[in-house]
Amino acid sequence: MSFLFGRRPRTNTTDLPKQAKDQIQKLDGPTGPAKAEELAKTLAQMKFVLQGTQDTESSPEQVHQLVTGMIEEDLLYLLAINLYRLPFESRKDATVIFSYVLRFRPATASPKSEPMALSYVINNRPEVLVELCNGYEHKESATPAGTVLREVLKSDSAAAIILYDDPNEDTASSKGLTGIQPEAQQSGNGVFWKFFRWIDQGSFEVGADAFTTFRELLTKHKQIVAQYLATNFDLFFDQYNNILVKSESYVTKRQSIKLLGEILLDRANYNVMTAYVDRGEHLKICMNLLRDERKMVQYEGFHVFKVFVANPHKSSAVHKILLINRDRLLTFLQQFLEDRTDDEQFIDEREFLIKQIKNMLVQFWIGVWAWEVITHEPAYWLSIDCVFSALLLSRELRLQFTKALIDPITLKLKATFVRFLFTMQPGYRSFPQQAQRSPHNVAQQRRGPGIGPMVNAHQNSMTAAQMQAQAQAVAIATDKAKMKSKKPTDRNIPEGVEDCVIGDGVERYRDLVAVERRLDAIMMRKRLDVMDGVNRNIKTFRTLRVWISNTVEDQPWQADTLDMDAFDFSTNMDSSYRVKIEGRLLDDPEEDSDESDDEADADNDPVDEDGKERKKSPSRQFKFSHFFKVMTVDFDRNRIKDGADQNVEWKKPNVGNSTNLPNAADFDQLEFKRGGDENVNITINLVRDEVPERFQLNPSLAAIMDTNEATRAEVVMGIWDYIKAMGLQEDDEKRAFDCDDLLRPIMGRDKGYIPLIPDAIVGHMAPLPPVRLPYTIRVDKEFHDNPEPTIYDIRVQVDDPLKTALHSYIANPAYSSDLREISDLNNHVAVLTQAIMNSKSKHTFFDQLAKNPTEFILKWLSSQNRDLEIIAGEAMRGGGDFADGDEWRLGGEEGVWGRQNVRQSVGLMVSKR
């Protein structure tokens, strides 16, 4: 009968890993679905053992047994491989299990030691880390695998295993720490190099989570990453620039450029930075980023471009590109991001770059090459013609300058002139000649014996002053707790006080306390009603206006209008177009009229006579992406060239109930760019994101509800209202009802039961179809001479403005301050009541003493003797009625009142009082 009370048979902790391993291995068999359900229950039990429940805490012994069993059964590796095959709830349980197991340390282990399971994975089973990374191959396992990876990547050893994973034909598995060769260049087949594909080609959820892990891997472990990038410089930045920086995704492109700037400007990556800014092709990429249409891409690209210009040791390739585009850059930078007037640091950096580019005079570089020629270095003679070509000089001037250099008579004069050119340049400093910098050479010079865990040299040790301050803080907290325990709380006046005072003050006080209790009950009930109104899903409908437009680039009819300010190394002349989808929520005229009425009523409101300004309750402004969870764009396949898939898809990331949403989940405008020189018909599909979700009803259910759309709760309540209105409920069995002609197709029987209604309506409800917006992308000149956007109005659901007003009432900070003031007053009243009680005790004492002094004193002495016996622990049943001796009267340390147990008992009694 245990199943009737929800009790499940207990399973030994040591058997859980074996059960889970057996169930995972049988997922591919004919009993796969059944084993999946059993595996979900086993994982839930393992989570309860590790995490505990609200009623019971986890046992360290059981946790240690479970972790040891998982290591012995190799369960971590099996979970990592099959993570995508688990149901949703099981994946969540597996994530919790991974996090707890990889952080677990036995009670006997040192707090600074590595966790037991993590040490086993790093040293004996590095394949677990590789398979967790491979979790990004599947959309289902991307988020849980990424969560576990970022927890594991706090260890330098785990990061080194992922970075240096490089399987070959002989060994397909990871070699672990022992197989790491920092000096060997990677082949690009390891798991780390797959992050580029996951970030760029995966879905939005996979790409965003993979980039977060990729970012932490490159920024958390500076020394390891610096050596790794130096060794694999060409391979890494070739894939980084061509896949991430040149990505079609706006989010991937912007975040990649920002991460590139952080890598280059980090002090640990100084040698990588110097090697990166020596390449001319890298400068071309950055200069093209400055010309991007999206301002945030321009801004992030600017922070990378400034490193090239500020570098005092520019290579010849970088010199050539900057000199050729010198005038264009000066004109371009003068008007670059002029709207960022509040960013003082950006303005200063932009002016600095303009000054540096202005100082790159042609005569300066002629003098540089002349000085090297005069020093009789023959290797540079062959480069003179290349330098003059870069300076755009004519052939005659080049010949004249070469003859002047060969003339021995003017050699000394030319040397003096060259020195003059050097010293006249602003900010000139002499730098010694250095060899060609290469990240490989620097890596060999700084390379240690190998990669291993980085140990922090700064240990957290407390000084004597800090320990003393901590002890004082503990003592102060203890004193406060004692004072709080002694604080009186009773506010009821004791009985009999009204006989000792003049007037009806006691009765009026008790009436006031009764009124206060009724008032508190009423206010609490009203507040609960308001909170209930806030928690209800009350929706209103508003109008969302959508503008759809497109611009074109490099179309055939645009070829005759060249951009003179464009950088001359750009060769991208393919025809393309950019589509912009923008949505705004229109103002509600009814809400505006209600606000105007409220303002008119507020003019005669006596509550505002104190002169306080009446504030308008803020209303949240929802953006375009708030109303939809999926946006897709379908192209007319008959007009797509080469059968390429040009469809666009955006899915809202899962960010929970957070108010600070990322840019990928909170925007008013969606843009995408595609290539083409012909008009194309597209269909924009918008899938609503509503909570609770509305469904489309079939005709039989719509006939009862009198509407074609409703939520699940509305349908259940509508059927219940229909049953009551038609009198179909049975008198004896209230849960049963008769089905008429409308209910019979829904319930599938002649007699229905109310608990079965939610299951019966599932087959008669379907998700709402997406909102389809047709649009024609125009690339012809006639349209773009006077372009006009296509406008659509969509009816969307928003929260009732009354809900926001009620929420502001509940969250009013004045309510908390009033509660604190009332609490202070209650404490003061309790102190006064305590004083009244003490006065009442004194009054009773003296009153009885005055009536019969002899009998009262005898009783009082007997009571004192009895109290002494109780305090000293010497009292007997029936004793202490008379005070025969004088022992209880003796004071001092030698007396009975000076005993240690008596003093402690008296102190305890006084503290309780």
N, C-alpha and C positions, 0 to 999 in steps of 0.2 A: 504493500500500500504506500510505499515511500514516494512513488511517482505522483500521488495525489497531493502531496505537500511540497512539491518542487525540489525534493532532495535527489541528488544524483549519486551513484555509487562512487566512493572515493578511489582514486588511482594513486599508486605509489609514485612519488616524485621521480625516482630513478627510472621508472618505466616510461615516462612521458617522451624522452628523446627517442627511445626505440620505437614507440608507437608512431611518432611523427615520421621517422625515417621509413618505416614500412609503408605508411600511407602515401608518402611522396613517391616512393618507387612504384606504387600500383596505380598512379594517376593515369597512365597510358593504357591500362588494361580495360577489360569490359566492365569492370566495377568502378570505373573512374569517377563518375558523379557521386556515388555513395562514399568512396574514399575521400573525395573533396570535402563532403560534409563532416565526415569523421575528423579529417585534418583540421577543419575550422574549429571544432570543439576542443581538440587537443591543444591547438595554439592558444585558444582562450584560457584553458587551464594553466598553461605555462605562463601566460601573462599574469594571471591571478597569483601564481606562486612568486613571481618576481616583483610584482607591483603591490600585491595585497588588495584588500577591499576597504570600503568605508568602515566596516565593523571590525575587521581583523588586519593586523599588520603582517608583513612578510617575515618569514623566519630565515635568519642568516644561514642556518644549517641546510634548510631545504633549498635555498638559492644556490649555495655552494654545490650541493648534490646535482642540481639541475644543470648548472654551468659545466661541471665536470662531465656529466653524461652527454651534453651536446658536443663537447670537444671529442669525446671518445667515439661517438657515433658520426662525427663529421657532419652534423646537422646544419651548421652555419653555411657550409658550401652548398648543400642541397637546397637550402632555402634561397640562397642567392641566385642559383641557376633557375629555379622554378618560381621565382617571385611573381612573374607576370601571369602565371597560370592560376594563382590563388584568387578567390573572390575578393570583393572590395574590403569587407570587414576583416578578412584573414590577412590581407596585405597590411592593414593598419596594425593588427596584432603582431605581425612579423616585424614591423618597424619598431614597435615598442620593445619586443624581445631583443632585437639586435642592439638597441640603444642601451638597455639595462645590462645585457651580457657583456658587451664590449667596455663597459665602465666598471664592472664589478671587481672589487678587490676583496680577498678573504680578510677576516678579522685579524689574523695574525700577520698580514702583510704590512709593509711600510707604506705610509700615505704617499711617499714620493716614488714608489715603485710603479712599474707599468701594469695596467690591469691584466688579469690572468688570461682571459680569452683573447685580448688584443695582442699580447705577447706571443700567444700560440699562433695566431693568424700571421703575424709579421715574420716569425722565425720558421714556422713549419707549414703553413697553409696560405701563402700569398695569393693563391688562385681565388680566394674569397674576395679580395679587393678587386681583382680583375673582373670577376663575374658581377660584382656590384656595379662597376662602371658599365659593363655590357647591359645592365638593366635599362639603359637609355635606348636600346634597340627596340623596345616595346613601350608603347604609350602607357600601358597599365602599370608598369613597374618603374617608370621614370621618377615620379615624385617620391615614393618610399625609398628607392635605391639612392636617390640624391640626398635625402635627409640623413640616411645612415652614413653615406660617404663623407658628408661635411662634418659629421661628428668624429669619424675616424681620422680625417685629414688634420686634426689637431696634432697628431704625431708626425714628427719629421720623417721617421722611418717609413710610415705608410705612404707619405707623399713621394719619397724616393722610389719606393717599389712601383708606384703607378707611373712616375716619370720615366724610369729606366726599363720598363717592361718592353722587351724587344724580341718576341719569339721568332725563331728561324725554322727552317725545314726539319731540322733534327729534333729540336725541342719546341713543342707548341705551347707548353705551359710556362708560367712565370718562374724565373730563377730565384726570386726573393733577394734578400740583402746580400747573400753570398755571391750571387751572380752579377752584381752591379759593377760595371766598368765605366767610371766617369770619363775616362779619356777617349772612349770609343764613340764614334758618331752613330746616331740612330738611323735605322733603315726606313722609318716611317710606318712600320707595320704594327707597332705597339698600340696598347689601348689608349694611351694619351692622345695619339694622333687621330683617333676616331672622334674626339670631341669636336673637331672642326666640322665634320659631317653632321653630327647630331645637332650642333648649334644652328647650322645654316639650312639643312634640308629637313630636319624634323618638324613636327607640329609645334604650335606655339608653346604648349605646356612643356614638351620635351626640350625645345631650344632654350626657353627661359631658365629651366632648372639646370640644364647642362652648362649654360653660361655662368650661372652662379657658382657651381662647383669648379668650373674652369678658372674663374676669377680668384676664388679662395686658394686654389692650388698654386697660382702664380704670384700671389701677393703675401701669403702667410709665411712662406718658407724662403726667405730672401737669399740666404747664402747658397742653398741647394739650387734654387732656380737660376741664380746668377751664373753658377758654374755650368748648369745644364744648357742655358741659352748661349753661353759662349762657345760651347762645344758643338751645338747643333744650330748655329746662327742662321746659315743659309736655308736649311730645310724648314725651320720654324717660321721665319719671317716671310718666306715664299708662300707658305700656306696661309699664314695670318693675313697678309695683304690681299692675296688673290681670292680667298674664301670669305673672310670675315669683314675686312675693311671695304671690299668691293661688293658686299652682299646687297641683294635687292630689298631685303627686309630693313625697314627704317630702324626698328628697335635694335636689331643685330648690328647694323652699321654704326649707329651712334654709340652704343655701349662698347663696341670693339675699339673705336677711336679713343674713347675716354680711357679704356684700360691700357691702350698703347701709350698714351701720355703718362699714365701713372708708372708704367714699367720703365720708360725712358728717363723720367725725372727722379727715380729712386736712386739714392746714393749707392746702394749695393749693386746696381746695374750700370755703373758708370762706364765700364769698358764696353758693355753691350750698346750703350747709348752712343759712344764715340764711333763704334763700327757702323751703327745704323745710319748716322747722319753723314757718313762719308760716301754713301751710295747716291748717285744721281737719280736712279729710278725711284728711290724712296721719296726724294724731294718732289718728283713729278706727281706722285700719288697725293702728297699733302697739298700741293698747289691746286690740284683738281678738286680736292675737298673744299677748298676755300670758295670755289665757284658753284658749289651745290646749292640747289634752290631752298633747302631746308636750313633755317638759321642755326638750329642747334648742332647740325652736322658741321656747318661753317665754324661755329664757336669751338667745338671739340677739335676740329682740324687745325685751328689757329694755334692751339696749345702745343701741337706737335711741330707745326711749321716754325714756331719761334725758336725751337732748339736748333734748327739748321742755320738760321740767320745769326743767332747769338754765339755759335760755335767759333772760337778764335782760330781753329786749325781746320779750315774748310778745305776739302779736296778740290782738285782741278775740275772734276765733273760738276760739283755743286757750284763752284765759282762760275763756270760757263753758263749754267742755267740761270743763275741769279743775275749775271751781267746782261744776258740777252733780254731778259724780261724786267730789267731795272726800271725803265720808265712806266711799263704797264703795272708793275707792282706798286710803285709810288702812287699812281692814279687810283689803283684799286683799293689800296689800304686807306687812303684819305676818306673814302666813303664806306668803309667796311663796318657793318653792324653799327650804324650811327644811332640806332634807337637804344643802345645799351648805355644810356647816359648816367645811370646810377651805379655802374660797376667801375669804380675808380681804378682798381688794379688792372682791369682789361684795357682801359684807356691809356694808362701809363705804359703798359707793355706794347700796345700798338704804336704809340709815339716813339718808343725806343726802337722798334723794328724799322720804322720809317727813317729814323736818323741813321741807323746802321746801313740801310740800303743806299741812302744818299751819299754816304762816305765811300762807297765802292766806286771810286773814280777810275776812269780808263788809264790816266797817267800813272796812277799808283801801281797798277798791275804791269804796265810796261816797264816801270822802274824795277819791279821785282824780278821780272825775267832778265832785264839788262844786268842787274847785279849778279845773277847766277851765271850769265854768259861771261861777264868780266872776270869772274873767279876761275875761268878756264875749266869748266866742267863740260866736256864734249857731249854728255848724254842729253843735255838740255837744248843743244842746237837744233835737233830734229823737231823739238816741240815749239820752236818760235813761230813757225808758219801756222801751227794749230792755234796758238794763242792769238795771233793777229786775226785769224779767221773768226775766232770767237768774239773779238772786239769789233768786228764788222769794218775793218780797215780795207782800203783798196790795195791792189797788188803793188802799185807804184810806191806807196808809202812804206810797204813792207820791205821792198828792195832798198829804199833810201835808208831805212833804219838799220838794216843788216850791214850795209857798207859803212855806216857811221860806227857801228860796233867793232868792225874789223880794223878800222884806222888806228894804228898804234900811237899816233901823235896826240890824239885827243882822248886817249885811254884814261889818263889820270883825271882829266876834267870831267869825263863821263862818270867816273866813280864818285866824285864829289857831288855831282848832280843827283845821282841815285840816292846817296845818303840824305841829301836835302829833301827828296821826295818822301823818303821814309819818315823823317822827323817832322814834316809839315802835316802829316795825317793826324786828325783828332783821335785822341785816345791810343796813340801808338805805343806799343811795348815790344821790346826785342825778345823773341822766343828762339831758343836753340833748336837746331835741326834735329828732328827725331826720325826714327825709322817708321816704316808703314805700320800703323796700328792694326792688330788683328785680334779678335777675341780668343782665337785659339792659343796664341802665344801667352796672353795674359792668364788664361786658364791654366796653362802648364806651369807658369811661375807660381801661381797661388794655390795650386792643387795640393791637397793633403794626402794622407794615406788612403782615404776612401770616404764614402758617404755613410753617415751614421746618425743617430739621434743627437740633436743639438742640445747641450746642457746650458742652462742659464747660469751665468757667473754670479748674478746678484741673488743671494739667498735672503729670504724674508726672516730676519731675526729682530726681536724686540729689545730695545734698550731698557735700562733700569728705570728711566723716567717714564717711558711708555707703559711699562708694567705697573708702576705706581699709579699712573693716571687711570689705567684700566681697573685697578683695585678700588680706587676712589669712586669710579663710576658705578661699580658693583655695589659698594656700600651705600651710595646715594639712592640707588634703585631699591635696595632692601629697606632703607628707612622710609621711602615713599610708600612701599607696599605695606609696611607696618602702620603708617599713618592712615592709609586708606582703609585698612581692616578695622581701625579704631573709630572711624568716622560713623557717627550715628545716622540711622536711616529711618527710624520710626517717627512719623509726623502726627500720630494720634495722641491726643491729650489723655492722660490716664484718668480712670474713674475716681470720683471723689474730689476733683479739683474744684468743681462748681460749688461745693460746700464751703470752700476756704476763701473764695474771692467774692467781691461785691459786684453786682451787675450780672448781665447775661452774655458776657464776652465769650464764655466757653461754648454756650449753645450756638451763638452766631458763628463761631469758628467751625464747629462741626457742620453747620448748614453750608458754610462756604466750601468745606472739603467735599461734601456730597455734590454740590453744584459743579465743582471742578471735575469730579469723576464723570458726571453725566456729559459735561462739555468735552472731555477727552474722548469719551466713547463716540460721541457724535462726530468729532473731527476725524477720528481714526476711520470711522465708517465712510465718511465722505472721501477721505483720501484713498481708501481702498477702491471706492467707486471710480475715482479719477484714474487710478492705476489700471483698473480693469478696462476703462475706455482707451487708455494708451496701448494696452496689449492687444486690443482687437484689431483685426485687419479691415479697416474702413478705407475704401478706395473711391476715388473720383476720376473722371476722365478729362484729359487735357489734349490739346492739339500739338503734335510735333511736326514742324515744318522742315522738309528735307530739300536742299538745293543740290543739284547734280550738274557739274560742268566739266569741261576738259580743255587743256591747252596742248599745243603741239610744239615739237622741236625738230629742227633739221629736215623739214619737209621740202620736197622739190621746189615749191613756189617760194620758199624762204632762202634759196641759195644765193640770190642776188643781194642780200643784205648781210654782209659779213660783220662780225663783232670785232672791232679793232682792238678792244681791250682784252680779248681772249688770249690765253697763253698759247704760244705757237707750237708746243709739243703735243697738243691734243690732236688725236687722229680719229676721234669718234664722230663720224658723220652719218650714222644710221638714222633713218626717220623714226620718230617715236612720238608718243602722246602720253599725257599725264591726266588721270581722271581724279576729280576731287568730289567726295560725298560729304556734305556738311549738314548737320541737323541741329535745330534750336527749338526749345520748348517755348511756345508762345505764351504771353501773359494771359491770365484768366480774368476776363472782365467782371465776372461775378465776385471773385475774390477782391478785386480792386474796389468794387462798390461797397463790399462789406467793410473793408478797411476805412473807406471814407466815412461810412456811417459810424464806425467806432470812434473815429477822430472827432466827429461832430458831437457824439454823446460824451466824449471825454472833456469837452469844454465846460460842462456843467456837473462834472463828477466831484462830489465833495471830498473824495478820498485824496485828490490831488491838490487840495488847498494848501498843503505844506510847502508847495513850491517845487517839488521834485519833478524832474522831466519825465514824461510818460514815454517809455521806450517801446518801439515796435518789435514784436516778436519776430526773430529771424526765421526765414523759410529757406529750406535747402534747395539749391538750384542744381537739378540733375542734368548731366551732360548726355550727349547723343548715345554713347556706348552703354549708358545705364539701362536702357530699355530693351536691349537685345543681347543675346548670349552667343549668337552665331551670325556672321555676315559673309555671304558668298557672292561672287560675281561670275555668271555663266556667259561665255562668249558664243557667238554664232559660229558653229564649227565649219560652216560652208565657206567662211571668209578667212579662216585661220591658215596661215602659210605653213607648209611642210607638216601639217598635222600636229604641231606642237601644242601642248596643254598650257594655256595661258590663264586658266581659271584662278581666281583669287579667293582665299578663305581666311577668315579671322574668327578665333574662338576666345571668349572671355576667360581669362585665367581665374583659377579658384583662389580668391583672396579672403574668403570668410566674411565677417562683419566688420572688417577694418574700415575706418573712415579715411585714412591716408592711403589712397589707391595709387598704384603705379601708373605711369603714363600709358602703358599698354592696355590698361583696363578702364581708363577714365579720359575720354577725349571727345571733342566735338566734330572732328574732321578725320576722314579716312582717305588716304591717297595711295595710288599705285601707278606704276609706269610700265608701259609695254611698247614694243616696237611695231611699226606698221605705217603705211602711207595710204590706206583706204578706209572709208567709213565702215564702221563695225557696229552691229546691234548687240547689246548686252542686256542681261536681266539681273538686277540686284535683288537678292533674297535676304530678308531680314527675319530672323527667328526670334520671337518675343522671349523676354526674360521676366516672368511675372511670378511673384510669391504672394499667395498661393497660385499655382498654375491653373489657367483656364483651359477647358477642353471643348471640343466641338461635339455636340450631341447628335445622335442619329434621330430620324423622324419620330420613332415611337417615344423616345425619352423627351424630345423637344415638345411633343404634344402635351405632356404632363407639366413640364417646366415653363411652357409658354415662352421659351427663348431658345436660341441655337447655341449659345455659349454660356458656360457656368463652371465654377470650381467643383471639386469633388464634395466638399462640405455643403455647398449650396444645393447640389443635387440630392444628397441624403436628406437635408432638411426640407427640400421641396417635396420629395416623395412622402415624407412623414406628414407634412401639412395637407397633402392631397388625401392621404388615408384618413386623417381626422375629419377633413371637410366632407368627404363622401361617406363617412360612417362605416368604413370597412373593417375597423378594428373589432376583434371578438371581445365579448363581455367577460368570459371566463378566463381565457388565456390572453393577457394583454400584449404579449409578444407576437401573437399571430394575427393575421388579417387575411381577408378574402381578396382575391385578385379579380378585378373587372377586366373589361376588354382592353384598356390601356396598360394596366399593370401586368397582364398575363404574358405579353411578348418580352417584357423585361425580366420578370422573375422566372419564367419558364415553367410555371406550375399554377394550379388553381388556388393554392393556399400558400401564403408567404410568411416569412418570419423576419422581424425587424433586424436582428443581428446579422442576417444574411444580405441585407441591402447593399452594404459597401462592396461586397464581392460580386453581386449580381450586376451592378452598373458598370463594371470595368469593361466588359465587351461592347458596351453601347456608347463609349466615349473614346474620342481620338484626339491626338494633339492638334492644336490649331495650325492650319497651313501657314507657311511663312508669307510675309508681306512681299509681294513681287512688284518691283519698280522697273519698267522697261525704259531703256535709254539708248540713243544712237550716238556713238562717238563720231563727231564730225572733224575731219582733218582738212577740208577744202578751204580755200582762201575766202570764198564768198561768206561763209559762216563766221569766220574769225575776224572779218572786217568789223562786224558788230555782233559779238557773241552774247547770247542770253542763256542763263541757266534754266534747266527744267525743274519745276517745283512740284512737290507732292505734300499733301497734308495727311498725317497718320494719327489715328485716335489711340492714345496710350493711357495706361493707368498710372496714377500717382497717389501717394498717401493723402488722406484728408488733412487740410490745413489745421482743423481743430485738434488733430492728434499732436501736431507740433506745439500748439499753444498749451495743451494739457501737459506735455512733456516739460516745457519751460516752467510751468507751475510746480511740477514735482521737483525739478532740479534747481529751484530757486535757492541761491546761497543764503538769503535772509532767513529761510526756514531753519537752517542749521544753527545760525547765530541765535535765533530765538530759542531753540531747544537748549543751547548752552546757557543762555540767560535764565531760562526756567529751571534748569538743573542747579544753577548756583543759588537761586532763590529757595528751591526745595532743600538744599543742604543747610542754608541759613535757618529755615523753619525747623529742620530736624534738630539743629543745635539748640534753638530756643525751646523746643519741646523737651529736649534732654535736661535743660536747665530747670524747666518747670517740674519735671519728674523728680529731680534732685531736691528742689524746694519742697515738693509734696512729701518726700521721705523725711526731710528734716522737721517739717511741720507735724507729721505723725509721731515722730520720735519725742519731740518736746511736749506734745499734747498728752501722750500717755505718761510721760514722766511727771507732768504737773498733776495729773489726776490721782495717782497712787505711787509716790516715789519709792517706797520700800519694796513693794511687790515687783515693781518694774525693774529696779536695780538687781534684785535677786534673779529674775528671769533673764536679764541681760547678761549677768555674770555667768549663769549656767549656759547661755547660748554661746558666749565667747569661749568657754571651756570646751564645749562641744565642737566648735569650729576648729580649735587648736588640735583636738584629737583627730578630727577628719583630715586636717592638713598634714599632720605628722604621720598619718597612717596608723594610729593606735586606737581608733574608735572601735568599740564593741557594740553588739546589738543590745539596745536597752540602756546603754551607759550614757554618762554626761548629763544627767538631770540636775545635779547639784555641783557647786564649785567648792569642794572640800579643801583643796590646797591652794597655795599661792604661787605655784610654779608657773602658771600661765601669765602672772603679772611681771615676772622678771624680764627685764630687757637686756640689751647689750649683746656682744658676740657670744658670751658664755651662756646666755639664757636660751630658752627653748625657741624663741622667735629668731634666734640667730643661726639656727640649723640650715644647712644647704637645701634640704628638701622642702622645708617650710618656706624659705625665701623664694624658691622656684614656684611653689604652688601659689603663693600670694601674688607673685608677678603675673602668673598665668591668669588668675582670677581678675586682676585689675585690667590686664590687656583685653580680656573678653568683654569686660564691662565698657 
